Amino acid sequence: MQRPYLERVPDKKGYFGKYGGAFIPPELEKAFKEINEAYEKLSKSFEYLDELRRIRKHFQGRPTPVYYCHRLSEYIGGGQIYLKREDLNHTGAHKLNHCMAEALLAKYLGKKKIMAETGAGQHGVALATAAAYFGLECEIHMGEVDMEKERPNVVRMQILGAKVVPVKHGLRTLKEAVDSCFESYLKQADTAMYAIGSVVGPHPFPKMVRDFQSVVGFEAKEQFYEMTGRLPDACAAVVGGGSNAMGLFSAFIEDPVELYAVEPLGKGEKLGEHAASLTYGEEGILHGFNSIMLKDEKGNPAPVHSIGSGVDYPSVGPEHAYLKEIGRTQVKTISDDEAIDAFYKLSRLEGIIPALESAHAVAYAMKHAKEHKDEAILVNLSGRGDKDIDFVVENYPIPDTI
Ligand SMILES: *Cc1c(COP(=O)(O)O)cnc(C)c1O
């Protein structure tokens, strides 16, 4: 008998088919091996899992509910749309699910500090929150351009006690922040732990972060069954690096449920206008792992765009590349304008303001429901939209009617 998917994939070296692996400088091999061994041990430890369960319940506010969107479903006039409400997680998004578990791992390893890069600041805020909870130091590397754009998140991290390191070279955005953080980590890997913000990076992070996020899917499966007496026909989630999507999908991989990975099409199909790596990319190594990435003419990571700042990344978690290749997931795209439309519709019809990233998944679910009148689709509402409201109203005037 074959072992279950989640035990079988990835293999021991962190490969999902040909994707994944660990492409890191030799100086860091020891540190990643240490993290991998600790994770293998702790993921089977009653004490670790019990502490994680307690944190999720009493600090994060889990389980988050599954909610049936009756007015939105009625408005579409087709299938039924359900949401897994990750926006109700403490700090307003799914990211705390893996940040708390990573910080707990750091604590078990006896580390004094957790560190990471951040783009829009969402991962930085979640990690700073976890660091405060455990009494760990926190060092966040962030491009100067991003710091300027995302002022409130910089201040949040500082209030929570994190040290924010401005990155002043190159384009001064996410890619340089990753380089800068790796450089700093090299000097202090004995006392610090790197905590990656999605199902990306070198092994074991894509597996580890998926496992930490799988609580989303396993909760949702049980809740959906309790509400309806069956499984959903389809699941949908937005894919940036891919952690909230893997969180939902992982519980359904071996079930007869269609899985839709929704990518940001931004302003259009031309390189530089979108961040749809799975749709338009090709195989390549970036940030220590092999996957499908968007490249420019020279083969370097291409510039990307999306109104969802948490999803504008030129590569994607290796498991998504694998699941697409074996035909287990279907990849769809949603434009900036379609995401804005879903943002306003969900707000107006259900009283839920979604994060712009999550609005992509809602937009796809609306299209799907229209075409599949007898089906139920379960969407991972990965985060709340408070962070996005100023940007939205400045650029997309509030409609009188929807
Ligand atoms: C960061 C973020 C994402 C994208 O990250 P994934 O790893 O693809 O889940 C999506 N939604 C929200 C609300 C985020 O903060």
The ligand as an ORCA input file, in Angstrom:
! r2SCAN-3c Opt
* xyz 0 1
  C       1.535     36.998      2.021
  C       0.139     36.847      1.668
  C      -0.275     36.029      0.592
  C       0.688     35.335     -0.321
  O       1.496     34.364      0.274
  P       1.294     32.816      0.002
  O       2.538     32.214      0.549
  O       1.142     32.616     -1.469
  O       0.078     32.407      0.736
  C      -1.637     35.888      0.338
  N      -2.557     36.524      1.091
  C      -2.214     37.312      2.127
  C      -3.295     37.981      2.905
  C      -0.857     37.512      2.450
  O      -0.520     38.301      3.476
*
